[in-house]
Amino acid sequence: MLLSLVADELMSNAFSATTMDWSAKQHEYMQRAIEVAEKGRGQVRPNPLVGCILVKDGEVIAEGWHDHLGGLHAEQMAIHDAEEKGHNTNGATAYVTLEPCNHFGRTPPCTEALLWAGISKVVIAHGDPNPIVRGIGISVLENAGIDVETGLLEESAATQMREFLHWCENRRPYVTVKVAVDVNGSVDDLSKDAGRFTSEDCLKEVHRLRKDCCAILVGANTVIRDNPSLTVRLIETEKQPLRIVIDPNNKIKSNSKVLNDGHKTKHLTDDFRGLEAMLDMLGDLEIQRLLVEGGPSTITKFLDQGLVDEFILVQSNITHESPKLSSFDLTGFTKSVETVWGEEKVTIYTR
Ligand SMILES: [Zn+2]
């Protein structure tokens, strides 16, 4: 009873805007922690990206990040890094992008590691949304006499952990749609066999996107028409995303690449119970980001049911000979990024 009261109080207080006057230096340190966290991208799921740097006497003496699933947590890697470089961590300040864990998971708790290392102050960007951890890491540190400050660059850290936070809250993957169109908005050239019409550098970016997604989904028609492999090939990866094919009438050929190349595929036939049930199932499998690369009818179904979180429109400067025009209803979305992938113009819409 007492414990739950304490936990409730901590939950309400831990991140309730103690408006801090952060210095430019502190911003710089946390920005660096966010940057090093990026090194784990595509390798740590279902854990979030986390970065940590140690500062002593105004100098960054060590940095660490969660590098791969089962590897050291960021705080522990930073402490290890300091030791390797011959720095004494006693009295140092840790800048960490996520509240340190206090539970025995795949590694011992980071709160203990910070205590043993003699860290005197911990600055945290974002609280841990995991109910086992929330508020507890902070109180353990504070009770041990460590000065804790929270909320520095919280929004940047939240953006970096976007899919992890979405999954913690909804137990479903964050859904990203990617669609490529020609200069006139045509999704396909009906005079050609396969649908590929983007530059090599753009394809590399698509593979980078695939690497960051735990699963890639298409409908049966895409498999029948293009026989894609939907793997990451143009950049290095240790792990291939799970392929998902929605095929309620079991139409795809048994010799399709996705069924025969040795990588994992979920072929949803008569066990397909609709998109929402499928997203619940993927959430249970700890799939935190789903990439929908299907054709217009699959994408439209996701949009109609309000299940899309991010829509990436890739527009090339070529013109299809026999265009298949398609319009997508992006009501409720706002343009968040305009960029270039290779020779293609890319617009990213989010809710
Ligand atoms: Zn930890």
Boltz pocket constraint, residues with backbone or C-beta under 6 A from the ligand:
constraints:
  - pocket:
      binder: B
      contacts: [[A, 73], [A, 74], [A, 75], [A, 100], [A, 101], [A, 102], [A, 108], [A, 109], [A, 110], [A, 111]]
      max_distance: 6.0
